[in-house]
């Protein structure tokens, strides 16, 4: 029986979905770009705020962003928020800080409150949507979420970048960023895997990088060293990569950056002069370049992907579009990673 995998790249604004079926042309596989769960949950909380209803958040830890903003506005309106411990971790890793905000953590809320389920993947909703077109949900999953990692008592920006630096110092192998066995500190990834047992998990930035390499022109250029930049809805990550090894990177918040700032970071990254302090002090996550990078050249092709790629329109860059579909770059990366982690080569994926 042909293998089928549901790949979901969960961003701050959209969840980009590919139902990959082995043996079927990519162009004929089911694809969807939908609002991400943080947007959906945030809208549900905002609707409860408008109605003057208290809310009870249950379910699982998920990504923050829009939903946490809606929670804050709900509390500021003088309305009650109740949450289970797992759901409350969406707001902050430290539940004491969640309670200090005014959220009551409980498994038994009062009657007549609006219940809202928290989770990054609403499998039931996806199953219903696909069923309308006589499409069955597969049993294998690959999901990308951004996970800062649990960092109680520490800046989550600092903690996240410590993990990036350790990854590069361990050799920077792209395959090491895809997990069936998820590191303990990646609590958001582990929450997704609780909902989808056996799923492969990646960070969204890592999935986008791998997906960009599914573009034949990018894969060929990467053999001699290139720079890949993913400009997402919430975060921008740029990497120096040769083959499938990452030699350096920076990560920042997209909303803070204009095109000029992004290109300045890229050029400094390529030159090996971009410092962690420069990025972190500008409210980004940080930067790190392996000393070994100076033995290689990354000043050739600059590859750009992500929904905000046009921030650097007009620059001499290559806009990656694997299989002609930029919005599914992360999903293609997830599928390629799923196959490689199992020691297989994905059909139709150049070089993978």
Secondary structure, 3 states (H helix, E strand, C coil): CCCEEEEEEECCCEEEEEEEECCCCHHHCEEEEEECHHHHHHHHHHHHHHHCCCEEEEECCCCCCHHHHHHHHHHHCCCCEEECHHHHCCCCCCHHHHHHHCCEECCCCCCCCEEEEECCCCHHHHHHHHHCCCCCCCCCEEEECCCCCCCCCCCHHHHHHHHHHHHHHCCCEHHHHEECCCCCCCHHHHHHHHHCCCCEEECHHHHHHHHHCCCHHHHHHHCCCEEEEEECCCEEEEEEEECCEEEEEEEEEHHHCCHHHHHHHHHHHHHCCCCHHHHHHCCCCEEEECHHHHHCCCCCCEEEECCCHHHHCCCCCEECCHHHCHHHHHHHHHHHHHHHHCCCCCCCCCCC
